[in-house]
Amino acid sequence: MEQSTPLAVLPLIAGMLVFALRFYAREGAISIFSMSFMLSTLAVVMLIGYMTLLVLSMLPPYAWVAFGGVGLLMTIGGLWSFFR
């Protein structure tokens, strides 16, 4: 799994896109302090952190589990709250 660890960030990217879509579609982009915008910003910060650690070769061997898991939770939570 070492060579395909960047695939682990796909759920994180999907979560970011879901929250950004929710921010604009449902909340009307009213406030930057809305939960959707904050979670989308958190996803971007996590992606930057993942890429930085990957480039500097400081990424722990199973960090993809944490990043992928958080991304999957964000995606599922965003979709669930978007359609309820």
N, C-alpha and C positions, 0 to 999 in steps of 0.2 A: 504493500500500500504506500510505500515511500514515494514512488514516482507519481502516483495519482492523488496525492493529498490535496492539490489545488481543487479537485472536484468536490472536496468537502465544503468549500465556501459557496457552492451553488445554492444550498438552502438559505444561507445568510443573504445572498444577493436577492433571492426570491422574496425573503421576508422584508428586506429593505424596500423592494418595489411594491409589495402589497401595502406596507404602511404609508409609503409616499402616495400611492393611488388613493388610499383611504383618506389621507390628509386633504387631498384636493377634491375628491368626489363627494365624500360624506360630510366632512367638516368645513368645506368651503375655504380652506386655507386661511382660517380666521386668525389664529394665533400660533406663534412659533413655540408656545409653551403647551400645546396640546400633546396628549400622550402619543399620538401617531407620529408627530414630527420628532419628538424626543427619541422614540424607539428607532425610527429611521436613521436619525443621527447616530445613535448608539451602534447600529449595524454598520454604518460607514466607518466609524472609529475602529470597530472590530476588524473590518476588512483591511484598513490601513495597517493596523497592528499585525495582522496575520501576514500581510505581504512584507512588511518590514522585517519581522522575525524570520520569514522564509528567505529573504535576500541576504540577511546577515548570518544565516545558518545557525540561528539560536532557537529555532522552533523545536520544542520537545517532540519525541517520536510519536506520541499519540495525541498531540494537540488537535489534530483534525477531528477527533471525536468530540472534543469540547466545542470547537467552532461550528462543526456540522450540527451537533445537537442543539446548540443555542439557536442556530439558524432555522432548524426544523421546527423548534418550539415557536419561534417568532412567526414563521410562515403559517403554521397551523392556527396559532392564536389570532393572527391578523385576518386570516380568511374566515375564521369562526365569528369574530366580532364584526366583520364586514357584512356578512350575510344574515346576521340575527336580527 
